[in-house]
């Protein structure tokens, strides 16, 4: 999975994270809300640092 992520920027959009993890929006938001995935808001959009995604 790590080689695949080299094509993505260091800060990922929620759409990119959904593609990488093959999950839907509701599942992604549950992961964020539960603390399983560390994320932050940029305006109205959730963003995830690539290194936080690798910790899954």
N, CA and C atoms as an extended XYZ file, in Angstrom:
168
Properties=species:S:1:pos:R:3:atomname:S:1:resname:S:1:resid:I:1 pbc="F F F"
N         0.818       -1.190        0.000 N   UNK     1
C         0.000        0.000        0.000 CA  UNK     1
C         0.862        1.254        0.000 C   UNK     1
N         2.042        1.198        0.555 N   UNK     2
C         2.881        2.380        0.656 CA  UNK     2
C         3.321        2.904       -0.703 C   UNK     2
N         3.686        2.023       -1.622 N   UNK     3
C         4.107        2.470       -2.946 CA  UNK     3
C         2.963        3.163       -3.675 C   UNK     3
N         1.774        2.659       -3.480 N   UNK     4
C         0.583        3.223       -4.108 CA  UNK     4
C         0.345        4.662       -3.632 C   UNK     4
N         0.656        4.945       -2.377 N   UNK     5
C         0.404        6.265       -1.808 CA  UNK     5
C         1.384        7.326       -2.290 C   UNK     5
N         2.472        6.931       -2.921 N   UNK     6
C         3.447        7.910       -3.411 CA  UNK     6
C         2.844        8.835       -4.459 C   UNK     6
N         1.781        8.388       -5.132 N   UNK     7
C         1.126        9.203       -6.154 CA  UNK     7
C         0.227       10.280       -5.555 C   UNK     7
N        -0.016       10.220       -4.262 N   UNK     8
C        -0.912       11.161       -3.593 CA  UNK     8
C        -0.119       12.229       -2.837 C   UNK     8
N        -0.729       13.402       -2.631 N   UNK     9
C        -0.054       14.462       -1.860 CA  UNK     9
C         0.028       14.092       -0.380 C   UNK     9
N         0.767       14.866        0.399 N   UNK    10
C         0.934       14.600        1.836 CA  UNK    10
C        -0.353       14.839        2.621 C   UNK    10
N        -1.196       15.748        2.149 N   UNK    11
C        -2.490       16.015        2.770 CA  UNK    11
C        -3.567       15.516        1.802 C   UNK    11
N        -4.377       14.569        2.275 N   UNK    12
C        -5.370       13.923        1.429 CA  UNK    12
C        -6.765       14.475        1.698 C   UNK    12
N        -7.577       14.559        0.658 N   UNK    13
C        -8.977       14.935        0.827 CA  UNK    13
C        -9.760       13.704        1.277 C   UNK    13
N       -10.971       13.932        1.757 N   UNK    14
C       -11.798       12.801        2.175 CA  UNK    14
C       -12.087       11.882        0.985 C   UNK    14
N       -12.258       12.453       -0.193 N   UNK    15
C       -12.511       11.650       -1.397 CA  UNK    15
C       -11.323       10.732       -1.699 C   UNK    15
N       -10.117       11.246       -1.589 N   UNK    16
C        -8.927       10.431       -1.829 CA  UNK    16
C        -8.814        9.315       -0.798 C   UNK    16
N        -9.113        9.622        0.464 N   UNK    17
C        -9.042        8.606        1.518 CA  UNK    17
C       -10.076        7.520        1.266 C   UNK    17
N       -11.278        7.900        0.829 N   UNK    18
C       -12.308        6.906        0.516 CA  UNK    18
C       -11.852        5.984       -0.612 C   UNK    18
N       -11.181        6.539       -1.619 N   UNK    19
C       -10.650        5.725       -2.725 CA  UNK    19
C        -9.584        4.757       -2.226 C   UNK    19
N        -8.667        5.250       -1.423 N   UNK    20
C        -7.547        4.436       -0.944 CA  UNK    20
C        -8.045        3.295       -0.061 C   UNK    20
N        -8.978        3.602        0.851 N   UNK    21
C        -9.462        2.596        1.792 CA  UNK    21
C       -10.633        1.782        1.248 C   UNK    21
N       -11.171        2.195        0.115 N   UNK    22
C       -12.352        1.544       -0.474 CA  UNK    22
C       -13.509        1.513        0.515 C   UNK    22
N       -13.797        2.681        1.086 N   UNK    23
C       -14.924        2.827        1.996 CA  UNK    23
C       -15.798        3.982        1.513 C   UNK    23
N       -17.015        4.011        2.001 N   UNK    24
C       -17.933        5.092        1.671 CA  UNK    24
C       -17.770        6.253        2.630 C   UNK    24
N       -18.533        7.306        2.362 N   UNK    25
C       -18.452        8.519        3.162 CA  UNK    25
C       -18.865        8.263        4.612 C   UNK    25
N       -19.944        7.516        4.824 N   UNK    26
C       -20.408        7.253        6.185 CA  UNK    26
C       -19.371        6.482        6.996 C   UNK    26
N       -18.759        5.473        6.394 N   UNK    27
C       -17.728        4.687        7.079 CA  UNK    27
C       -16.529        5.570        7.418 C   UNK    27
N       -16.116        6.412        6.483 N   UNK    28
C       -14.982        7.302        6.719 CA  UNK    28
C       -15.272        8.236        7.888 C   UNK    28
N       -16.461        8.835        7.903 N   UNK    29
C       -16.807        9.754        8.978 CA  UNK    29
C       -16.915        9.042       10.317 C   UNK    29
N       -17.364        7.776       10.332 N   UNK    30
C       -17.387        7.001       11.580 CA  UNK    30
C       -15.969        6.746       12.073 C   UNK    30
N       -15.055        6.462       11.155 N   UNK    31
C       -13.654        6.237       11.522 CA  UNK    31
C       -13.056        7.503       12.134 C   UNK    31
N       -13.380        8.653       11.575 N   UNK    32
C       -12.874        9.923       12.097 CA  UNK    32
C       -13.489       10.209       13.461 C   UNK    32
N       -14.800       10.042       13.582 N   UNK    33
C       -15.504       10.341       14.830 CA  UNK    33
C       -15.038        9.448       15.974 C   UNK    33
N       -14.715        8.188       15.672 N   UNK    34
C       -14.291        7.248       16.713 CA  UNK    34
C       -12.829        7.441       17.110 C   UNK    34
N       -12.093        8.209       16.313 N   UNK    35
C       -10.678        8.418       16.592 CA  UNK    35
C        -9.781        7.376       15.945 C   UNK    35
N       -10.379        6.447       15.223 N   UNK    36
C        -9.592        5.419       14.528 CA  UNK    36
C        -8.692        6.055       13.465 C   UNK    36
N        -9.187        7.110       12.839 N   UNK    37
C        -8.430        7.835       11.820 CA  UNK    37
C        -8.342        9.295       12.239 C   UNK    37
N        -7.131        9.785       12.368 N   UNK    38
C        -6.914       11.178       12.761 CA  UNK    38
C        -7.108       12.072       11.536 C   UNK    38
N        -7.927       13.117       11.691 N   UNK    39
C        -8.231       14.018       10.578 CA  UNK    39
C        -8.458       15.423       11.122 C   UNK    39
N        -8.479       16.391       10.216 N   UNK    40
C        -8.754       17.774       10.602 CA  UNK    40
C        -9.610       18.427        9.535 C   UNK    40
N       -10.284       19.497        9.938 N   UNK    41
C       -11.152       20.208        9.008 CA  UNK    41
C       -10.383       21.339        8.333 C   UNK    41
N       -10.587       21.471        7.052 N   UNK    42
C       -10.074       22.602        6.279 CA  UNK    42
C       -11.293       23.227        5.614 C   UNK    42
N       -11.853       24.229        6.256 N   UNK    43
C       -13.121       24.774        5.783 CA  UNK    43
C       -14.222       23.773        6.067 C   UNK    43
N       -14.919       23.341        5.042 N   UNK    44
C       -15.995       22.368        5.210 CA  UNK    44
C       -15.540       20.947        4.903 C   UNK    44
N       -14.318       20.782        4.514 N   UNK    45
C       -13.789       19.489        4.054 CA  UNK    45
C       -12.880       18.863        5.105 C   UNK    45
N       -13.001       17.546        5.286 N   UNK    46
C       -12.077       16.807        6.147 CA  UNK    46
C       -10.803       16.513        5.376 C   UNK    46
N        -9.662       16.617        6.036 N   UNK    47
C        -8.360       16.293        5.448 CA  UNK    47
C        -7.638       15.316        6.354 C   UNK    47
N        -6.828       14.466        5.742 N   UNK    48
C        -6.075       13.450        6.479 CA  UNK    48
C        -4.628       13.518        6.017 C   UNK    48
N        -3.708       13.558        6.967 N   UNK    49
C        -2.295       13.511        6.602 CA  UNK    49
C        -1.956       12.087        6.178 C   UNK    49
N        -1.145       11.963        5.157 N   UNK    50
C        -0.779       10.647        4.635 CA  UNK    50
C        -0.138        9.782        5.721 C   UNK    50
N         0.693       10.384        6.563 N   UNK    51
C         1.350        9.597        7.594 CA  UNK    51
C         0.355        9.085        8.641 C   UNK    51
N        -0.754        9.809        8.864 N   UNK    52
C        -1.795        9.312        9.763 CA  UNK    52
C        -2.545        8.137        9.122 C   UNK    52
N        -2.709        8.173        7.822 N   UNK    53
C        -3.349        7.060        7.123 CA  UNK    53
C        -2.495        5.805        7.191 C   UNK    53
N        -1.187        5.971        7.149 N   UNK    54
C        -0.300        4.823        7.212 CA  UNK    54
C        -0.309        4.147        8.586 C   UNK    54
N        -0.786        4.853        9.608 N   UNK    55
C        -0.835        4.279       10.952 CA  UNK    55
C        -1.989        3.289       11.131 C   UNK    55
N        -2.901        3.227       10.170 N   UNK    56
C        -4.026        2.280       10.285 CA  UNK    56
C        -3.561        0.852       10.235 C   UNK    56
